[in-house]
Amino acid sequence: MADSVDQINEFMAAIRQKESGGNYTVVNKDSGAYGAYQFMKGTFVTAAKLAGVSTAWPPSKEAQ
């Protein structure tokens, strides 16, 4: 199980680095995508609802 968690964490870190350089507050000036994973507001709100977490925009670092 730990190996799976480590692999997921490594995968998410790679996405975070590619999308935003690890910056949790960056905004894409062209698209408006926000945060470490460059979510669009509608996508984030939908995913947050499914996960049962806050849908506040912009999302906190913890919500990302």
MOURRA-V17472 format. One record per residue. RES is the residue in one letter. SS is DSSP state (H for helix, E for strand, L for the rest). PHI is phi as a letter, one per 30 degrees, with the letter a starting at -180 (999 if undefined). D_FIRST is the distance of its C-alpha to the first C-alpha in whole Angstrom. Layout:
BEGIN
<<RES,SS,PHI,D_FIRST> <RES,SS,PHI,D_FIRST>>
END
This chain:
BEGIN
<<M,L,999,0> <A,H,d,4> <D,H,d,5> <S,H,d,5> <V,H,d,6> <D,H,d,9> <Q,H,d,10> <I,H,d,11> <N,H,d,12> <E,H,d,14> <F,H,d,15> <M,H,d,17> <A,H,d,18> <A,H,d,20> <I,H,d,21> <R,H,e,23> <Q,H,d,24> <K,H,d,26> <E,H,d,27> <S,H,b,28> <G,L,i,28> <G,L,i,26> <N,L,d,29> <Y,L,d,28> <T,L,b,31> <V,L,d,33> <V,E,b,35> <N,L,d,36> <K,L,d,39> <D,L,d,40> <S,L,c,37> <G,L,i,37> <A,L,e,33> <Y,E,b,31> <G,L,i,29> <A,L,e,26> <Y,L,c,25> <Q,L,h,28> <F,E,d,28> <M,L,d,31> <K,H,e,32> <G,H,d,32> <T,H,d,29> <F,H,d,28> <V,H,d,29> <T,H,d,28> <A,H,d,25> <A,H,d,25> <K,H,d,27> <L,H,d,24> <A,H,d,21> <G,L,i,24> <V,L,c,24> <S,L,e,28> <T,L,c,30> <A,L,e,32> <W,L,b,33> <P,L,d,32> <P,L,d,29> <S,L,d,28> <K,L,e,25> <E,L,d,23> <A,L,d,24> <Q,L,d,23>>
END
